[in-house]
Amino acid sequence: MNDLNQRLATLADEMTDTDYTALRQRVDTRARHLGYRRTAVTSVAALALAGVAAVGGIQLLPQSNSTPLPGESSTVVVPPTPSPSTPTTPPPSSPPATQGTPPVATVPEHVPGRLSYVRVGAEIEVVTVTDGTTKTTSFGARVLGDRAATISPDGTMVAVLHPTKDISEYPADLVIIRPGGARKVIARNVTWGGGNEPVWLPDGRHMLVSVTEMRGDTAGATKFGEVDTISGRFTEVNLDRFPRYLTWSADGGFRAHAEGSTIVVARASGTVVRRFDVAGQPECGSAECPFAVQSISNDGRYVATAIGNTDPTRVTGATIVLDSTNGQRVAIPASVKGITEIFFRWDGGLVVQTADKLRLVTLDGKVTATFDRPDATNQADLDRYTQH
């Protein structure tokens, strides 16, 4: 008991010496410190929860090959369950591909392009056969003496020569006729004999002509030039001679003409590409050589010709095709008899006409199609063949 009293007395002495004000300050300081730590911990926890929520929100959008980083949580997205009414079935598989067969070449039902015929009887008519469709246009009544009728490239005009005195001699008037029969003389004293007739230029408006200056009944100097079929204006051109049997390719890129027994091939600009002689052709032994050029291919390689002439008339129609690079003939089957005209297709083949047939022939001599000649073209001359 005495020991207990002694300890209590000692404790009372210590408590008497304690500074209660300092003790309160220490306690308050410690409490504030603990409060700051508690607040910080709470804030960190809130931020962590927000981060988890954010990560979970982003992962609501499906992403391929996305793996959560260590320590992060991911939201598992459950795909929607297919509706029973729309079962998911795989698309039908396509049948295995089979090797295609080569396309079969189709035979056309008509000559492709436009065939232009001119018929001179009681009236002058132009008959066009365009992709099998036939159309006949009257250019009015024929006037006695009309000859050498030719159709403009666009088919809207016909040019005729009308000799002023004797129908077998030149010079002649050059007359342009419109549908219905309207006539206009655009040039006088025009030479027309022996393959020198006026020739349509590819523009369809001008013609190349040879004009003789007449002093009474005496022929004087000759001029060459282009005459405008609308206005009649004559423009002289510098030529050494008139190009005999001049003809142009359907696309206007090349032209060909005869100089004696030589055929000259030139570009539209006049630049000569080649010359070749037809004197070696078999016709030359019994008749005139085949220098009367009638048509030329669009590439300038092939020409269609006929036996030439010595009289003032012009040879029309073609029976022979020659390769201008070597002078050799293009073989046309012997079964095709009575050829009257030959024109070149834009694909390189031939259109060959006989009295009652039209044939498509390749340049290696194969007939690919045969058609009856349209009745409307009877007694008409095939004057022009074009693509359109």
Secondary structure as the mmCIF struct_conf table of DSSP 4:
data_model
#
loop_
_struct_conf.conf_type_id
_struct_conf.id
_struct_conf.beg_label_comp_id
_struct_conf.beg_label_asym_id
_struct_conf.beg_label_seq_id
_struct_conf.end_label_comp_id
_struct_conf.end_label_asym_id
_struct_conf.end_label_seq_id
HELX_RH_AL_P HELX_RH_AL_P1 ASN A 2 ASP A 17
HELX_RH_AL_P HELX_RH_AL_P2 TYR A 20 ILE A 58
TURN_TY1_P TURN_TY1_P1 GLN A 59 LEU A 60
BEND BEND1 LEU A 61 LEU A 61
TURN_TY1_P TURN_TY1_P2 SER A 64 ASN A 65
HELX_LH_PP_P HELX_LH_PP_P1 PRO A 68 LEU A 69
TURN_TY1_P TURN_TY1_P3 PRO A 70 GLY A 71
HELX_LH_PP_P HELX_LH_PP_P2 THR A 75 SER A 83
TURN_TY1_P TURN_TY1_P4 PRO A 84 SER A 85
BEND BEND2 THR A 86 THR A 86
HELX_LH_PP_P HELX_LH_PP_P3 PRO A 90 ALA A 97
HELX_LH_PP_P HELX_LH_PP_P4 GLN A 99 PRO A 108
BEND BEND3 GLU A 109 HIS A 110
BEND BEND4 PRO A 112 GLY A 113
STRN STRN1 ARG A 114 VAL A 120
BEND BEND5 GLY A 121 ALA A 122
STRN STRN2 GLU A 123 THR A 130
TURN_TY1_P TURN_TY1_P5 ASP A 131 GLY A 132
STRN STRN3 THR A 133 ALA A 141
HELX_LH_PP_P HELX_LH_PP_P5 ARG A 142 VAL A 143
TURN_TY1_P TURN_TY1_P6 LEU A 144 GLY A 145
STRN STRN4 ARG A 147 ILE A 151
TURN_TY1_P TURN_TY1_P7 PRO A 153 ASP A 154
BEND BEND6 GLY A 155 THR A 156
STRN STRN5 VAL A 158 PRO A 163
BEND BEND7 THR A 164 LYS A 165
TURN_TY1_P TURN_TY1_P8 ILE A 167 SER A 168
BEND BEND8 GLU A 169 TYR A 170
STRN STRN6 ALA A 172 ILE A 177
TURN_TY1_P TURN_TY1_P9 PRO A 179 GLY A 180
BEND BEND9 GLY A 181 GLY A 181
STRN STRN7 ARG A 183 VAL A 190
BEND BEND10 GLY A 193 GLY A 193
TURN_TY1_P TURN_TY1_P10 GLY A 194 GLY A 195
STRN STRN8 VAL A 199 TRP A 200
TURN_TY1_P TURN_TY1_P11 PRO A 202 ASP A 203
BEND BEND11 GLY A 204 ARG A 205
STRN STRN9 HIS A 206 ARG A 215
TURN_TY1_P TURN_TY1_P12 GLY A 216 ASP A 217
STRN STRN10 THR A 218 ASP A 228
TURN_TY1_P TURN_TY1_P13 THR A 229 SER A 231
STRN STRN11 PHE A 234 GLU A 236
BEND BEND12 ASP A 240 ARG A 241
STRN STRN12 ARG A 244 TRP A 248
TURN_TY1_P TURN_TY1_P14 ALA A 250 ASP A 251
BEND BEND13 GLY A 252 GLY A 253
STRN STRN13 PHE A 254 GLU A 259
TURN_TY1_P TURN_TY1_P15 GLY A 260 SER A 261
STRN STRN14 THR A 262 ARG A 267
TURN_TY1_P TURN_TY1_P16 ALA A 268 SER A 269
BEND BEND14 GLY A 270 GLY A 270
STRN STRN15 VAL A 272 ASP A 277
TURN_TY1_P TURN_TY1_P17 ALA A 279 GLY A 280
BEND BEND15 GLN A 281 GLN A 281
HELX_RH_3T_P HELX_RH_3T_P1 PRO A 282 GLY A 285
TURN_TY1_P TURN_TY1_P18 SER A 286 SER A 286
BEND BEND16 ALA A 287 ALA A 287
BEND BEND17 PRO A 290 PRO A 290
STRN STRN16 ALA A 292 ILE A 296
TURN_TY1_P TURN_TY1_P19 ASN A 298 ASP A 299
BEND BEND18 GLY A 300 GLY A 300
STRN STRN17 TYR A 302 ALA A 306
BEND BEND19 THR A 310 THR A 313
HELX_LH_PP_P HELX_LH_PP_P6 ARG A 314 VAL A 315
STRN STRN18 ILE A 320 ASP A 323
TURN_TY1_P TURN_TY1_P20 SER A 324 ASN A 326
HELX_LH_PP_P HELX_LH_PP_P7 GLN A 328 GLN A 328
STRN STRN19 ARG A 329 ARG A 329
HELX_LH_PP_P HELX_LH_PP_P8 VAL A 330 ALA A 331
TURN_TY1_P TURN_TY1_P21 ALA A 334 SER A 335
BEND BEND20 GLY A 338 GLY A 338
STRN STRN20 GLU A 341 PHE A 344
TURN_TY1_P TURN_TY1_P22 TRP A 346 ASP A 347
BEND BEND21 GLY A 348 GLY A 348
STRN STRN21 LEU A 350 GLN A 353
BEND BEND22 ALA A 355 ASP A 356
STRN STRN22 LYS A 357 VAL A 361
TURN_TY1_P TURN_TY1_P23 LEU A 363 ASP A 364
BEND BEND23 GLY A 365 GLY A 365
STRN STRN23 VAL A 367 ASP A 372
HELX_LH_PP_P HELX_LH_PP_P9 ARG A 373 PRO A 374
HELX_RH_3T_P HELX_RH_3T_P2 ASP A 375 THR A 377
TURN_TY1_P TURN_TY1_P24 ASN A 378 GLN A 379
STRN STRN24 ASP A 381 THR A 386
#
